[in-house]
Amino acid sequence: MLRRWHKLLAPFFAAFLLLIAGTGFAIQVTDLLDKPAKEAPAAPKAATNPAAPPAKPKRSPMGQWNHWLKTVHSGEIVGGGGIFVNLLSGLALFYFAGSGLWMYVNMWQRKRRVRG
């Protein structure tokens, strides 16, 4: 039964899981490459209105890529449906890891019994 569901769900979720893995990797790379810009000293607060909230610092080009990758990674780029598919993909990853491990252990035990 596990093998059947594993085979049925894998083709559908493979593309989403690859997208999530790829964007997650790219987020880490762009974050590492953007570190020098993030460590720059903050701009002083405007003296004209001290009660005004601090202005958001402008993102570097690498920071802009990082932000865009995060919206793709989370599924936000396509709205609520994307977030829902992203959540399902996370659950699918747990299922694939667990069922794959279970199938491997069963296969290994069968081979051990045959060898005697």
N, C-alpha and C positions, 0 to 999 in steps of 0.2 A: 504494500500500500504506500509506504514512504517513497519508494522508487518511482511509482506512478506519478505522485504529486510533484516530486522533485523534477521529473522530466517535463510535466505539463507547465509548471510555473517558471522554470528556468529560462526558456526563450523570451518570455514576456519581460521578466524583471532584469535580464542580463543587460539590456541597453541602459536601463535606469541606474543599475548598480555601477556600471562602467562610468556613466556620466557623473554620479556622485563621487566615485573614487577619483576620477580625473580632476574634477573641480576641487575636491578636498586637497589633493596634492598640489594643484596650482595655487590655491589659496595660501598654503604654507610657503611655497616658493616666493610668491609675490610679497608676502609678509616679511620674509627674511631679506629680500632685496630692498624693501622699503624701510628697513630699520634705521639707516643713517638719517633719512628725512624725518622720521618720527622722533629721533633723539635731539633734533635741533631745538634751541631754546624757544620758549613760547613768546609770542608777541606781547608787548605790554598792553594793559587794559587802556581803553580810550579814556582820556582825562576829561572829555567833555561831559559825559554822563556816567558817573561811577556806579549808579544803580542799575544800569543796563546789563543784561546777561552777557557773558563773554561770547564773542563772535566765534563761530565754528572755524577751526583752521581749515584752509583750503587743502584739498587732497592733492597729493602729487600724482603724476600720471600712473605710477605703479599702484598707488593707493586707490585710484579710480578703477583700475583693473581688478584689484583685490575686492573692492565693494561690489562690482558687477558679478564677479565669480561667486561671491557669497549669495547674491540673489538667485543665481542659477542653481547653486548647490542646495539651497534650502527649498527651491521650488517656487519661491515668491514671484519669480519673473513671469509666471503664467497664472498667478492668483491662487485662490483657495484650492482649486483642483490640483495644482502642482504640489502644494503643501501636502494634500491628502495622498497623492501618489508617492511622494517622498516618504511619508510615514509608513505606507504599505511596503515600500522598498526596504525600509529599515527592518520591519517585521519579517519580510522575506529573507533578508540576510541572516537573521537569527535562525529561521527555519532551515535554510540551505546549509548553514554551518552545522546545526544539530543533526539534521537528517543525513547529511554527507558523512559526518563522523560516525553516526550509528551504522550506516551501510558499510563503511570501511571496517569497523570493528567486527561486524557480522561476517564480512568476506574473509577477514584475517582469521577469525575463529574457525570458519569452515575449512580453510586451507590447512590450518594446524591439525584439525581432526583427520583430514585425508592423509596427511603425512604420517600420522599415527604416533 
